[in-house]
Amino acid sequence: MDKRPIGIFDSGMGGVSLLRDARLLLPKENFIFYGDNKNAPYGDRTEEEILSLTSAAADYLVEHGVKALVLACNTATSASINILRRKLAVPVVSIEPAIKPACERAGEGKVFMLATAATTRLARYRALLERMPDPSRVINIGLSGMVARVERGETEIGAYDDILNEYLEPYFGETADAIVLGCTHYVFAGEAIREYFLRHFKGECRLFDGNRATARQLGRVLERNGLLNPGGCGKVVFTTSGEPEKLAPIFDRFLNTPLD
């Protein structure tokens, strides 16, 4: 029985959506969440900046005694996962956009991959895309501005219409078989995003994200390395590079948002 916490890192609050799934799957495990809210969003930063910030966050969590690290940020994963796995002495689990299950869904329509600008341009995602049966079916949309609104706790229907209009208007009327939420922040905006697509697009407009698959992989990694804590009490600690007194209520609200 290993009582040490699991570290979950995100550039801000988006990774709380993955933490919810991880707690559901591993209710006895302890977690320490670190959000780099002071430096969020990462999506408009250079690869070098993202790597430096992610590496510093990983060091912070390792210094706090985590037994495994989860990168709950697609942008951070794309920029740093290979380097962190070589550098750190603890297992590192990472999220990636759920385009594989989305592309496996039958249909003649498009798969809209919504992510940050950095995620869509970095080599790791481009390589993932090329492994899909028909990469041309995927429309990559690197959004700017949504993360900041999620960080403020804005998740209501219509909260992102102006941003989505800016990037998606050229595609109005297309058939959208799937919408991939390629940023963990966007999970909290999922209802608003799907409602927007249903107004402007044809098709099922089904949402996909990588959170549950990542939580399952975390469980497998813990078991394989003898790190499970079957007798734990499931504590969660919130830490941030930002203003904890302002961010803690948003963290609590997001953490306790019911899962679909």
C-alpha positions as CSV (number, residue, x, y, z in Angstrom):
1,M,0.0,0.0,0.0
2,D,1.6,3.3,-1.2
3,K,-0.1,6.2,0.5
4,R,1.9,8.9,-1.4
5,P,-0.3,11.2,-3.5
6,I,-0.6,11.2,-7.3
7,G,0.4,14.5,-8.8
8,I,-1.9,16.0,-11.5
9,F,-0.6,19.0,-13.4
10,D,-2.3,21.4,-15.7
11,S,-1.6,24.9,-17.0
12,G,-4.7,26.0,-15.1
13,M,-8.1,24.5,-14.1
14,G,-8.7,22.3,-17.1
15,G,-7.0,19.3,-15.5
16,V,-9.7,19.3,-12.8
17,S,-11.9,17.6,-15.4
18,L,-9.3,14.7,-15.5
19,L,-9.0,14.7,-11.8
20,R,-12.7,14.0,-11.5
21,D,-12.4,10.9,-13.6
22,A,-9.3,9.7,-11.8
23,R,-11.1,10.0,-8.4
24,L,-14.0,8.0,-9.8
25,L,-11.8,5.2,-11.0
26,L,-9.3,5.3,-8.1
27,P,-11.4,6.5,-5.1
28,K,-8.8,5.4,-2.5
29,E,-5.9,7.3,-4.0
30,N,-4.7,10.7,-2.7
31,F,-4.1,13.4,-5.2
32,I,-2.2,16.7,-5.2
33,F,-3.3,19.0,-8.0
34,Y,-1.1,21.8,-9.3
35,G,-2.4,24.5,-11.6
36,D,0.1,26.9,-13.2
37,N,-2.7,29.6,-13.2
38,K,-0.2,32.4,-13.0
39,N,1.2,31.5,-16.4
40,A,-1.9,30.2,-18.1
41,P,-2.9,29.8,-20.9
42,Y,0.0,27.8,-22.4
43,G,-1.7,27.6,-25.8
44,D,-0.3,30.8,-27.2
45,R,3.3,30.2,-25.8
46,T,6.3,28.9,-27.7
47,E,7.4,25.2,-27.3
48,E,10.4,26.3,-25.3
49,E,8.3,28.3,-22.9
50,I,5.8,25.4,-22.5
51,L,8.7,22.9,-21.8
52,S,10.3,25.2,-19.2
53,L,7.1,25.8,-17.3
54,T,6.0,22.1,-17.4
55,S,9.4,21.0,-16.3
56,A,9.3,23.4,-13.3
57,A,5.8,22.2,-12.4
58,A,6.9,18.5,-12.5
59,D,9.9,19.3,-10.3
60,Y,7.5,21.0,-7.8
61,L,5.2,17.9,-7.6
62,V,8.1,15.5,-7.3
63,E,9.5,17.6,-4.5
64,H,6.2,17.2,-2.8
65,G,6.5,13.5,-2.8
66,V,4.2,12.3,-5.6
67,K,4.5,8.6,-6.6
68,A,3.3,9.3,-10.2
69,L,2.7,12.3,-12.3
70,V,-0.2,12.9,-14.7
71,L,0.1,15.6,-17.3
72,A,-3.5,16.7,-17.7
73,C,-2.7,19.4,-20.3
74,N,-2.6,18.4,-24.0
75,T,-0.3,21.3,-24.8
76,A,2.2,20.4,-22.0
77,T,2.1,16.8,-23.1
78,S,2.9,17.7,-26.7
79,A,5.9,19.8,-25.8
80,S,7.4,17.8,-22.9
81,I,6.3,14.3,-22.4
82,N,9.3,12.5,-23.8
83,I,11.8,14.7,-22.0
84,L,9.9,14.3,-18.6
85,R,9.8,10.5,-18.9
86,R,13.6,10.5,-19.4
87,K,14.2,13.0,-16.6
88,L,11.9,11.9,-13.8
89,A,12.2,8.9,-11.5
90,V,8.4,8.5,-11.1
91,P,6.0,7.1,-13.8
92,V,4.5,9.8,-16.0
93,V,1.1,9.4,-17.6
94,S,-0.2,11.9,-20.1
95,I,-3.4,12.9,-21.9
96,E,-3.7,13.2,-25.6
97,P,-6.6,14.4,-27.8
98,A,-9.2,11.7,-28.4
99,I,-9.1,11.8,-32.2
100,K,-8.7,8.0,-32.5
101,P,-12.1,7.0,-31.0
102,A,-13.7,10.0,-32.8
103,C,-12.2,9.0,-36.2
104,E,-13.3,5.4,-35.6
105,R,-16.9,6.6,-35.4
106,A,-18.8,5.7,-38.6
107,G,-20.0,8.6,-40.7
108,E,-19.4,10.7,-43.8
109,G,-19.0,14.0,-41.9
110,K,-16.1,15.8,-40.3
111,V,-14.3,15.4,-37.0
112,F,-13.7,18.8,-35.5
113,M,-10.6,18.8,-33.2
114,L,-10.8,21.8,-30.9
115,A,-7.6,22.5,-29.0
116,T,-5.2,25.3,-28.3
117,A,-3.1,26.8,-31.1
118,A,0.1,25.2,-29.6
119,T,-1.4,21.7,-29.5
120,T,-2.5,21.7,-33.1
121,R,0.9,22.8,-34.4
122,L,3.3,20.7,-32.2
123,A,4.9,17.6,-33.7
124,R,3.4,15.0,-31.3
125,Y,-0.1,15.9,-32.3
126,R,0.7,16.1,-36.0
127,A,2.2,12.5,-35.8
128,L,-1.0,11.3,-34.0
129,L,-3.1,12.8,-36.7
130,E,-1.2,11.2,-39.5
131,R,-1.9,7.8,-37.9
132,M,-5.6,8.2,-38.4
133,P,-7.3,6.2,-41.2
134,D,-8.3,9.5,-43.0
135,P,-6.5,12.6,-41.6
136,S,-8.3,14.8,-44.1
137,R,-11.6,14.1,-42.3
138,V,-10.2,16.0,-39.2
139,I,-10.6,19.8,-39.1
140,N,-8.1,21.2,-36.7
141,I,-9.2,24.4,-34.9
142,G,-6.6,26.1,-32.7
143,L,-8.8,28.3,-30.5
144,S,-7.5,31.3,-28.5
145,G,-9.4,32.9,-25.7
146,M,-11.5,30.1,-24.4
147,V,-9.1,28.9,-21.7
148,A,-9.1,32.3,-20.0
149,R,-12.9,32.2,-19.7
150,V,-12.9,28.7,-18.3
151,E,-10.3,29.9,-15.8
152,R,-12.8,32.5,-14.6
153,G,-15.5,29.9,-14.2
154,E,-17.5,30.9,-17.2
155,T,-19.2,27.7,-18.5
156,E,-22.8,28.8,-19.4
157,I,-24.5,28.3,-22.8
158,G,-23.5,31.1,-25.1
159,A,-20.4,32.1,-23.1
160,Y,-18.1,31.2,-26.0
161,D,-20.2,32.1,-29.1
162,D,-18.1,35.1,-30.1
163,I,-14.9,33.0,-30.0
164,L,-16.5,30.0,-31.8
165,N,-17.9,32.3,-34.5
166,E,-14.5,33.7,-35.2
167,Y,-13.0,30.2,-35.9
168,L,-15.9,28.1,-37.0
169,E,-18.1,30.4,-39.2
170,P,-16.3,29.2,-42.4
171,Y,-17.5,25.7,-41.7
172,F,-21.2,26.4,-40.9
173,G,-23.5,23.9,-42.4
174,E,-20.9,21.0,-42.5
175,T,-21.8,17.6,-41.0
176,A,-20.0,17.2,-37.7
177,D,-19.9,13.6,-36.7
178,A,-17.6,14.3,-33.8
179,I,-16.2,17.1,-31.8
180,V,-12.9,16.4,-30.0
181,L,-12.3,18.5,-26.9
182,G,-8.5,18.6,-27.3
183,C,-8.0,20.8,-24.2
184,T,-9.0,19.7,-20.8
185,H,-10.4,23.2,-20.1
186,Y,-12.9,22.6,-22.9
187,V,-14.6,19.7,-21.1
188,F,-16.1,22.3,-18.7
189,A,-17.4,24.2,-21.8
190,G,-18.6,21.0,-23.4
191,E,-22.3,21.6,-23.1
192,A,-22.0,25.1,-24.5
193,I,-19.8,23.8,-27.4
194,R,-22.2,21.0,-28.4
195,E,-25.2,23.4,-28.2
196,Y,-23.3,25.8,-30.5
197,F,-22.6,23.0,-33.0
198,L,-26.2,21.8,-33.0
199,R,-27.3,25.3,-34.0
200,H,-24.8,25.8,-36.8
201,F,-23.9,22.3,-38.1
202,K,-25.6,19.1,-39.2
203,G,-24.9,15.6,-37.8
204,E,-24.6,14.0,-34.4
205,C,-22.0,16.5,-33.0
206,R,-20.9,13.9,-30.4
207,L,-18.3,15.1,-27.9
208,F,-15.0,13.1,-27.2
209,D,-12.3,13.8,-24.7
210,G,-9.3,11.8,-23.4
211,N,-10.0,12.0,-19.7
212,R,-11.4,8.6,-18.9
213,A,-8.9,6.8,-21.1
214,T,-6.1,8.6,-19.3
215,A,-7.5,7.8,-15.9
216,R,-7.7,4.1,-16.9
217,Q,-4.1,4.2,-18.0
218,L,-3.1,5.8,-14.7
219,G,-4.7,2.8,-12.9
220,R,-2.8,0.3,-15.1
221,V,0.5,2.1,-14.5
222,L,0.0,2.2,-10.7
223,E,-0.9,-1.5,-10.6
224,R,2.1,-2.4,-12.8
225,N,4.5,-0.5,-10.6
226,G,3.1,-1.7,-7.3
227,L,1.9,1.8,-6.4
228,L,-1.8,1.3,-5.6
229,N,-3.3,2.5,-2.3
230,P,-6.3,0.2,-1.8
231,G,-6.7,1.3,1.8
232,G,-6.5,5.1,1.4
233,C,-9.1,7.7,2.1
234,G,-9.0,9.7,-1.2
235,K,-7.7,13.1,-0.1
236,V,-7.3,15.9,-2.6
237,V,-4.9,18.9,-2.1
238,F,-5.2,22.0,-4.4
239,T,-2.0,24.0,-5.1
240,T,-1.5,26.8,-7.6
241,S,1.1,29.3,-8.8
242,G,-1.7,31.8,-8.9
243,E,-4.0,33.3,-6.2
244,P,-5.3,30.4,-4.1
245,E,-7.9,32.4,-2.3
246,K,-9.5,33.4,-5.6
247,L,-9.0,30.1,-7.4
248,A,-9.9,27.6,-4.7
249,P,-13.7,28.2,-5.0
250,I,-13.5,27.7,-8.8
251,F,-11.5,24.5,-8.2
252,D,-14.1,23.2,-5.7
253,R,-16.9,24.0,-8.0
254,F,-15.3,22.3,-11.0
255,L,-14.2,19.2,-8.9
256,N,-17.8,18.7,-7.7
257,T,-19.4,19.2,-11.1
258,P,-21.3,16.0,-11.9
259,L,-19.8,13.8,-14.5
260,D,-21.8,13.0,-17.6
